[in-house]
Amino acid sequence: MKIITIVSIILTALAMTIAMLASLPGMYEYSPEEYLPTYPPAFEELLPRGASADSDVFVRLLLSGEVVEMSMEQYLIGVVSAEMPASFEFHALKAQAVAARTDALHKMHVSPKIQHPEADVCGDFTCCVAFISDDRLREKWGYNYIEHISRIISAVTATDGVFLAYDGEPILAVFHSSSAGMTETSGNVWVIDKPYLQSVASPETQELVPGFVSAVTISMSDFIQTVSGIYPHAVFTHDEETWITGITYTESGRIAQLSLGGVHVSGTSLRAMFDLRSTAVSLELLDGSIVFTTQGFGHGVGMSQFGANIMAQNGKTYRDILLAYYTGVEFIEPTPLTPQPVRN
């Protein structure tokens, strides 16, 4: 009898406990959706209110086959988000914003792109610079969207309207991922040599930049097939030592010219031929293959993005960074704005 009484008391207490717990908010009614953050507000709501130099300039962007018009402010947010990690130092992000603004102004007013006369710029990085839409950013960043987009917006608005000029005109402010200790002179990559795009020191090292050194291994047969497909007059004898000769280098240490099967080829052509990360490359014949070992990533001209981040980590401002990479330029500040009604 006592045992039955004790069991009854325990069951009664347990039932009361369950009832109390069930009455607490969220208990036994848990739904994962309740704990997801509120969907971020519309992109335009995140922009600072009031007039700005960038909001008064409109850019025609060719994106996915369609021309879209947007403010310079919105365009730069999409470019900086696509071109540089949001986790980079704030002054590196600001340097990227100024470079992207300057590059857009150069294409709009100095040297329009003949590839798309209907648009000022495009979102193809092989032609202009990369651009990513707000919808894609929300998918890419997820829970970190607000944190990341806020940093990008701040970098753009903190440099509102500022651009780089040479002889009074916006410069071709090209940039790349990382250099091999020195940037490249533009004349070694493209036909025109710009006085503000000269070789300068850059602080990247293998320890500071992920993927700074990389290697591509090509079999001898694939090497011959690739070169011969582009240069049918190339001759490859039984002596493999004669296949690659006459290598010359630019002042930055990148390959300028070399001979492949007796045909003279530029370093930039070699890079494109074998999809190499840069022209700062060494070649080695090894076990029936050719190994290309590269340093850095990109064409090497203008601002190095990883170099900018390292400089910012070392206390340099965005102005210090830009003046280091673009020689002989000046900053042009926006004309003071007439007070405008606050944006709705």
Stockholm file with secondary structure:
# STOCKHOLM 1.0

chainA/1-344         MKIITIVSIILTALAMTIAMLASLPGMYEYSPEEYLPTYPPAFEELLPRGASADSDVFVRLLLSGEVVEMSMEQYLIGVVSAEMPASFEFHALKAQAVAARTDALHKMHVSPKIQHPEADVCGDFTCCVAFISDDRLREKWGYNYIEHISRIISAVTATDGVFLAYDGEPILAVFHSSSAGMTETSGNVWVIDKPYLQSVASPETQELVPGFVSAVTISMSDFIQTVSGIYPHAVFTHDEETWITGITYTESGRIAQLSLGGVHVSGTSLRAMFDLRSTAVSLELLDGSIVFTTQGFGHGVGMSQFGANIMAQNGKTYRDILLAYYTGVEFIEPTPLTPQPVRN
#=GR chainA/1-344 SS CHHHHHHHHHHHHHHHHHHHHHHSTTTTCCCGGGGSCCCCCCHHHHSCSSCCTGGGCEEEEEETTEEEEEEHHHHHHHHHHHHSCTTSCHHHHHHHHHHHHHHHHHHHHTCCCTTCTTCSEESCTTTSCCCCCHHHHHHHHGGGHHHHHHHHHHHHHHTTTCEEEETTEECCCCEESBCSSBCBCGGGTSSSCCTTSCCCBCCCCTTTSTTCEEEEEEEHHHHHHHHHHHCTTCCCCSCGGGTEEEEEECTTSCEEEEEETTEEEEHHHHHHHTTCSCSCEEEEEETTEEEEEEESBSCCBSEEHHHHHHHHHTTCCHHHHHHHHSTTCEEECCCCCCCCCCCC
#=GC SS_cons         CHHHHHHHHHHHHHHHHHHHHHHSTTTTCCCGGGGSCCCCCCHHHHSCSSCCTGGGCEEEEEETTEEEEEEHHHHHHHHHHHHSCTTSCHHHHHHHHHHHHHHHHHHHHTCCCTTCTTCSEESCTTTSCCCCCHHHHHHHHGGGHHHHHHHHHHHHHHTTTCEEEETTEECCCCEESBCSSBCBCGGGTSSSCCTTSCCCBCCCCTTTSTTCEEEEEEEHHHHHHHHHHHCTTCCCCSCGGGTEEEEEECTTSCEEEEEETTEEEEHHHHHHHTTCSCSCEEEEEETTEEEEEEESBSCCBSEEHHHHHHHHHTTCCHHHHHHHHSTTCEEECCCCCCCCCCCC
//
